[in-house]
Amino acid sequence: MITGELKSKIDKLWTTFWNNGISNPLSVIEQISYLLFIKRLDDLELAKERKSQRLGENLENPTFSPSQQHIRWSHFKNLDDAETMLRIVRDEAFPFIKDLGQFSKGSTYAKHMKDAVFLIA
């Protein structure tokens, strides 16, 4: 059973979704999953960057190009303007993760993401 601070955070997040018109539990879980995936991509990129710095090597196959640094979780999470954050996530970060599997047409990821919709307003 989830108790304490974690439960409070989950309840607050659930209430926020509900108040913004997303009341279907599956939709809420789906939207949270997209956000967690965006964060995980950035976490993995940060780990690769730290490793390449330690080894004194160039970062090979970066997930984010230099022009996409602003769509990384570590960048937009610190923005003070909620509208700017929403615009970046909705209009740039989400389409980025949706198109990640576009070159692997038969991939399971591409199949599941082809109809993905970002509902957070």
ChimeraX commands (.cxc) that place a marker at each C-alpha (Angstrom):
marker #1 position 0.00,0.00,0.00 radius 0.5
marker #1 position 1.23,3.49,-0.84 radius 0.5
marker #1 position 1.28,5.85,2.13 radius 0.5
marker #1 position 2.70,9.17,3.22 radius 0.5
marker #1 position 4.38,11.65,0.96 radius 0.5
marker #1 position 4.24,9.50,-2.19 radius 0.5
marker #1 position 0.48,8.96,-1.80 radius 0.5
marker #1 position -0.01,12.68,-1.32 radius 0.5
marker #1 position 1.93,13.44,-4.52 radius 0.5
marker #1 position -0.03,10.85,-6.51 radius 0.5
marker #1 position -3.34,12.18,-5.18 radius 0.5
marker #1 position -2.34,15.74,-6.08 radius 0.5
marker #1 position -1.34,14.66,-9.59 radius 0.5
marker #1 position -4.58,12.69,-10.02 radius 0.5
marker #1 position -6.63,15.71,-8.88 radius 0.5
marker #1 position -4.78,17.95,-11.33 radius 0.5
marker #1 position -5.62,15.62,-14.21 radius 0.5
marker #1 position -9.25,15.37,-13.06 radius 0.5
marker #1 position -9.61,19.15,-12.76 radius 0.5
marker #1 position -8.25,19.55,-16.28 radius 0.5
marker #1 position -10.76,17.16,-17.82 radius 0.5
marker #1 position -8.77,13.91,-17.94 radius 0.5
marker #1 position -10.85,11.56,-15.83 radius 0.5
marker #1 position -10.31,8.21,-17.53 radius 0.5
marker #1 position -7.77,6.29,-15.41 radius 0.5
marker #1 position -6.16,4.74,-18.49 radius 0.5
marker #1 position -5.71,8.17,-20.07 radius 0.5
marker #1 position -4.11,9.49,-16.88 radius 0.5
marker #1 position -1.70,6.56,-16.74 radius 0.5
marker #1 position -0.93,6.98,-20.45 radius 0.5
marker #1 position -0.13,10.70,-20.05 radius 0.5
marker #1 position 2.04,10.06,-16.98 radius 0.5
marker #1 position 3.86,7.34,-18.95 radius 0.5
marker #1 position 4.69,9.82,-21.72 radius 0.5
marker #1 position 6.12,12.25,-19.19 radius 0.5
marker #1 position 8.12,9.51,-17.47 radius 0.5
marker #1 position 9.48,8.40,-20.85 radius 0.5
marker #1 position 10.58,11.96,-21.68 radius 0.5
marker #1 position 12.34,12.14,-18.29 radius 0.5
marker #1 position 13.98,8.73,-18.75 radius 0.5
marker #1 position 15.37,9.72,-22.15 radius 0.5
marker #1 position 17.02,12.74,-20.56 radius 0.5
marker #1 position 18.33,10.67,-17.61 radius 0.5
marker #1 position 19.96,8.23,-20.03 radius 0.5
marker #1 position 21.44,11.09,-22.06 radius 0.5
marker #1 position 22.84,12.71,-18.92 radius 0.5
marker #1 position 24.47,9.40,-17.93 radius 0.5
marker #1 position 26.03,9.06,-21.41 radius 0.5
marker #1 position 27.29,12.65,-21.23 radius 0.5
marker #1 position 28.89,12.12,-17.82 radius 0.5
marker #1 position 30.55,8.91,-19.01 radius 0.5
marker #1 position 31.94,10.54,-22.15 radius 0.5
marker #1 position 33.26,13.46,-20.07 radius 0.5
marker #1 position 34.96,11.10,-17.60 radius 0.5
marker #1 position 36.59,9.21,-20.44 radius 0.5
marker #1 position 37.45,12.38,-22.35 radius 0.5
marker #1 position 35.60,11.16,-25.42 radius 0.5
marker #1 position 32.99,12.69,-27.68 radius 0.5
marker #1 position 29.39,11.69,-27.08 radius 0.5
marker #1 position 28.42,9.12,-29.70 radius 0.5
marker #1 position 24.86,8.86,-31.03 radius 0.5
marker #1 position 23.29,11.54,-28.84 radius 0.5
marker #1 position 19.54,11.28,-28.41 radius 0.5
marker #1 position 19.12,15.05,-28.55 radius 0.5
marker #1 position 20.78,17.23,-31.18 radius 0.5
marker #1 position 22.25,20.61,-30.19 radius 0.5
marker #1 position 19.07,22.29,-31.46 radius 0.5
marker #1 position 16.91,19.99,-29.31 radius 0.5
marker #1 position 18.52,20.68,-25.94 radius 0.5
marker #1 position 15.55,22.79,-24.87 radius 0.5
marker #1 position 13.19,19.77,-25.11 radius 0.5
marker #1 position 15.13,17.84,-22.49 radius 0.5
marker #1 position 13.48,17.28,-19.12 radius 0.5
marker #1 position 16.46,18.78,-17.29 radius 0.5
marker #1 position 15.94,22.01,-19.24 radius 0.5
marker #1 position 12.19,22.58,-19.26 radius 0.5
marker #1 position 11.55,21.35,-15.70 radius 0.5
marker #1 position 13.29,24.48,-14.41 radius 0.5
marker #1 position 11.22,26.94,-16.44 radius 0.5
marker #1 position 9.18,29.40,-14.39 radius 0.5
marker #1 position 6.58,29.98,-17.10 radius 0.5
marker #1 position 4.04,27.14,-17.19 radius 0.5
marker #1 position 2.76,28.16,-20.63 radius 0.5
marker #1 position 6.25,27.96,-22.11 radius 0.5
marker #1 position 6.80,24.58,-20.46 radius 0.5
marker #1 position 3.50,23.25,-21.81 radius 0.5
marker #1 position 4.28,24.55,-25.30 radius 0.5
marker #1 position 7.69,22.85,-25.30 radius 0.5
marker #1 position 6.35,19.52,-24.02 radius 0.5
marker #1 position 3.18,19.50,-26.14 radius 0.5
marker #1 position 4.59,20.91,-29.38 radius 0.5
marker #1 position 8.17,19.65,-29.37 radius 0.5
marker #1 position 9.06,17.01,-26.74 radius 0.5
marker #1 position 5.98,14.85,-27.25 radius 0.5
marker #1 position 6.21,14.84,-31.08 radius 0.5
marker #1 position 9.91,13.99,-30.63 radius 0.5
marker #1 position 9.18,10.86,-28.59 radius 0.5
marker #1 position 6.27,9.96,-30.87 radius 0.5
marker #1 position 8.57,9.99,-33.91 radius 0.5
marker #1 position 11.49,8.13,-32.30 radius 0.5
marker #1 position 10.51,4.82,-33.89 radius 0.5
marker #1 position 9.61,6.20,-37.31 radius 0.5
marker #1 position 12.58,4.57,-39.03 radius 0.5
marker #1 position 11.68,1.16,-37.63 radius 0.5
marker #1 position 8.25,0.81,-39.23 radius 0.5
marker #1 position 7.72,-2.70,-37.94 radius 0.5
marker #1 position 8.82,-1.90,-34.40 radius 0.5
marker #1 position 6.48,-2.36,-31.47 radius 0.5
marker #1 position 7.29,1.17,-30.29 radius 0.5
marker #1 position 6.26,2.74,-33.62 radius 0.5
marker #1 position 3.09,0.64,-33.64 radius 0.5
marker #1 position 2.02,1.78,-30.17 radius 0.5
marker #1 position 2.98,5.42,-30.63 radius 0.5
marker #1 position 1.36,5.99,-34.04 radius 0.5
marker #1 position -1.98,6.92,-32.45 radius 0.5
marker #1 position -0.55,8.55,-29.31 radius 0.5
marker #1 position -2.13,11.86,-28.29 radius 0.5
marker #1 position -0.88,14.33,-25.69 radius 0.5
marker #1 position -3.95,15.40,-23.68 radius 0.5
marker #1 position -2.41,17.63,-21.01 radius 0.5
marker #1 position -3.65,21.19,-21.43 radius 0.5
marker link #1:1,2 radius 0.2
marker link #1:2,3 radius 0.2
marker link #1:3,4 radius 0.2
marker link #1:4,5 radius 0.2
marker link #1:5,6 radius 0.2
marker link #1:6,7 radius 0.2
marker link #1:7,8 radius 0.2
marker link #1:8,9 radius 0.2
marker link #1:9,10 radius 0.2
marker link #1:10,11 radius 0.2
marker link #1:11,12 radius 0.2
marker link #1:12,13 radius 0.2
marker link #1:13,14 radius 0.2
marker link #1:14,15 radius 0.2
marker link #1:15,16 radius 0.2
marker link #1:16,17 radius 0.2
marker link #1:17,18 radius 0.2
marker link #1:18,19 radius 0.2
marker link #1:19,20 radius 0.2
marker link #1:20,21 radius 0.2
marker link #1:21,22 radius 0.2
marker link #1:22,23 radius 0.2
marker link #1:23,24 radius 0.2
marker link #1:24,25 radius 0.2
marker link #1:25,26 radius 0.2
marker link #1:26,27 radius 0.2
marker link #1:27,28 radius 0.2
marker link #1:28,29 radius 0.2
marker link #1:29,30 radius 0.2
marker link #1:30,31 radius 0.2
marker link #1:31,32 radius 0.2
marker link #1:32,33 radius 0.2
marker link #1:33,34 radius 0.2
marker link #1:34,35 radius 0.2
marker link #1:35,36 radius 0.2
marker link #1:36,37 radius 0.2
marker link #1:37,38 radius 0.2
marker link #1:38,39 radius 0.2
marker link #1:39,40 radius 0.2
marker link #1:40,41 radius 0.2
marker link #1:41,42 radius 0.2
marker link #1:42,43 radius 0.2
marker link #1:43,44 radius 0.2
marker link #1:44,45 radius 0.2
marker link #1:45,46 radius 0.2
marker link #1:46,47 radius 0.2
marker link #1:47,48 radius 0.2
marker link #1:48,49 radius 0.2
marker link #1:49,50 radius 0.2
marker link #1:50,51 radius 0.2
marker link #1:51,52 radius 0.2
marker link #1:52,53 radius 0.2
marker link #1:53,54 radius 0.2
marker link #1:54,55 radius 0.2
marker link #1:55,56 radius 0.2
marker link #1:56,57 radius 0.2
marker link #1:57,58 radius 0.2
marker link #1:58,59 radius 0.2
marker link #1:59,60 radius 0.2
marker link #1:60,61 radius 0.2
marker link #1:61,62 radius 0.2
marker link #1:62,63 radius 0.2
marker link #1:63,64 radius 0.2
marker link #1:64,65 radius 0.2
marker link #1:65,66 radius 0.2
marker link #1:66,67 radius 0.2
marker link #1:67,68 radius 0.2
marker link #1:68,69 radius 0.2
marker link #1:69,70 radius 0.2
marker link #1:70,71 radius 0.2
marker link #1:71,72 radius 0.2
marker link #1:72,73 radius 0.2
marker link #1:73,74 radius 0.2
marker link #1:74,75 radius 0.2
marker link #1:75,76 radius 0.2
marker link #1:76,77 radius 0.2
marker link #1:77,78 radius 0.2
marker link #1:78,79 radius 0.2
marker link #1:79,80 radius 0.2
marker link #1:80,81 radius 0.2
marker link #1:81,82 radius 0.2
marker link #1:82,83 radius 0.2
marker link #1:83,84 radius 0.2
marker link #1:84,85 radius 0.2
marker link #1:85,86 radius 0.2
marker link #1:86,87 radius 0.2
marker link #1:87,88 radius 0.2
marker link #1:88,89 radius 0.2
marker link #1:89,90 radius 0.2
marker link #1:90,91 radius 0.2
marker link #1:91,92 radius 0.2
marker link #1:92,93 radius 0.2
marker link #1:93,94 radius 0.2
marker link #1:94,95 radius 0.2
marker link #1:95,96 radius 0.2
marker link #1:96,97 radius 0.2
marker link #1:97,98 radius 0.2
marker link #1:98,99 radius 0.2
marker link #1:99,100 radius 0.2
marker link #1:100,101 radius 0.2
marker link #1:101,102 radius 0.2
marker link #1:102,103 radius 0.2
marker link #1:103,104 radius 0.2
marker link #1:104,105 radius 0.2
marker link #1:105,106 radius 0.2
marker link #1:106,107 radius 0.2
marker link #1:107,108 radius 0.2
marker link #1:108,109 radius 0.2
marker link #1:109,110 radius 0.2
marker link #1:110,111 radius 0.2
marker link #1:111,112 radius 0.2
marker link #1:112,113 radius 0.2
marker link #1:113,114 radius 0.2
marker link #1:114,115 radius 0.2
marker link #1:115,116 radius 0.2
marker link #1:116,117 radius 0.2
marker link #1:117,118 radius 0.2
marker link #1:118,119 radius 0.2
marker link #1:119,120 radius 0.2
marker link #1:120,121 radius 0.2
view
